[in-house]
Amino acid sequence: MKMFRMTTAAALLLITLAVAGPLAAAEYTIDLSHSTIGFQVRHLAISKTTGSFGDYTGSFSYVAGQPANWACQTTIQAASINTNNEKRDEHLRSEDFLDVAKFPTLTFTSTGVAMANESEGVLMGDLTIHGITKPVELELELLGEVTDPWGNERAGFSATVKINRKDFGLTYNSVMETGGLVVGEEVKITLEIEGIKNKE
């Protein structure tokens, strides 16, 4: 009878675990003071110009070890583009490039995650620039989790992707006498994101 009671208890535990299923992902808000959304593009075919966006909001859902439950979304204000050159930035905001008056935001919404190991994988999603939405795959690196000195739970990750700006309708360019493009067509986007877990 004792053995029967132990077996029954074990069975009930297994049933409880099966019904409970995976843990619900926690919601994190991006900490803008410790995050960066940057980009890099060739200039005159011999150097790389870098820039970033200073105004954006976003959040992600995350629970360790359960990538099927991860998700993220970000909205970027196009006019916040900054390459440390105001004349160039104004040109990038114009109709030749981002046309911020007509397309004020860039967005990214994830559609799935495929991890190769505990810390590296691929983040899939829909990227919208200049009113055009395309699927993209970002190389994802999980950097870890920590509780800060003030009791906030934090998680961080890096992600990179290369896109062709012409795919998003950003076709403006000029050609040098040597035949090279003044502005490269390939753009490398880099995300360095730190999030704070929302408190219940």
BELLINQUI-V302210 format. One record per run of one state. SS is the DSSP state (H for helix, E for strand, - for the rest). FROM is the first residue (numbers start at 1). TO is the last residue. If there is no record, write none. Layout:
BEGIN
ss: {SS:SS}
from: {FROM:FROM}
to: {TO:TO}
END
This chain:
BEGIN
ss: {-:H:-:E:-:H:-:E:-:E:-:E:-:H:-:E:H:E:-:H:-:E:-:E:-:E:-:E:H:-:E:-:E:-:E:-}
from: {1:2:21:26:31:32:35:36:44:47:54:56:63:67:70:71:78:81:83:86:94:105:116:120:130:132:148:153:165:169:175:176:181:182:183:198}
to: {1:20:25:30:31:34:35:43:46:53:55:62:66:69:70:77:80:82:85:93:104:115:119:129:131:147:152:164:168:174:175:180:181:182:197:200}
END
